[in-house]
Amino acid sequence: MAEGIVNLTSATFDEVVNSSSKPILVDFWAEWCGPCKQIAPILEQIASENPEKIAIAKLNVDDYGDIAGRFNVMSIPTMLLFADGELKHKIVGAMPKGRMLEELSPFLPAGQ
């Protein structure tokens, strides 16, 4: 796993999401998912380029379907952005880095 990206489990999900001091983007993915593999390097870049603005986490839906079900994740990749422990935004599907940053920018602290 890339530096700055946390792997979540059913046991760690709530603690990590609720205790994050910055917005946290959770990538719901699976090993067999081609588009999930396409966006992985993009998420790694965003994590490494913006460590003060956003945290990135991954949750394997095959291993932790209970969490995916809790948030009605019906297709992958789905990325959920949480701030202060609350779901703020949902992104479904792979997209280029620029588009991903556009989706995230309203929720990230400015000017850092």
URBELVEN-V326059 format. One record per backbone hydrogen bond with DSSP energy under -1.0 kcal/mol. NH is the residue of the N-H (numbers start at 1). CO is the residue of the C=O. E is the energy in kcal/mol with one decimal. If there is no record, write none. Layout:
[[NH/CO/E] [NH/CO/E]]
//
This chain:
[[5/2/-1.9] [6/56/-1.9] [8/58/-3.3] [13/9/-2.0] [16/12/-2.6] [17/13/-2.7] [18/14/-2.7] [19/15/-1.6] [24/82/-2.8] [25/55/-3.1] [26/80/-3.2] [27/57/-3.2] [28/78/-3.3] [29/59/-2.1] [33/30/-1.4] [37/33/-1.6] [38/34/-1.6] [39/35/-1.8] [40/36/-1.1] [43/39/-2.6] [44/40/-2.1] [45/41/-2.1] [46/42/-2.5] [47/43/-2.5] [48/44/-2.3] [49/45/-2.4] [50/46/-1.5] [53/50/-1.5] [54/50/-2.1] [55/23/-2.8] [57/25/-2.9] [58/6/-2.7] [59/27/-2.9] [61/29/-2.9] [64/60/-2.3] [68/64/-1.4] [69/65/-2.7] [70/66/-1.8] [71/67/-1.3] [72/69/-1.5] [73/68/-2.8] [78/28/-1.4] [79/91/-3.3] [80/26/-2.4] [81/89/-2.9] [82/24/-2.8] [83/86/-2.3] [86/83/-2.0] [88/81/-3.4] [89/81/-1.4] [91/79/-2.9] [93/77/-3.4] [100/96/-2.3] [101/97/-2.7] [102/98/-1.9] [103/99/-2.2] [104/100/-2.0] [105/101/-2.5] [107/104/-2.3] [108/105/-1.2]]
//
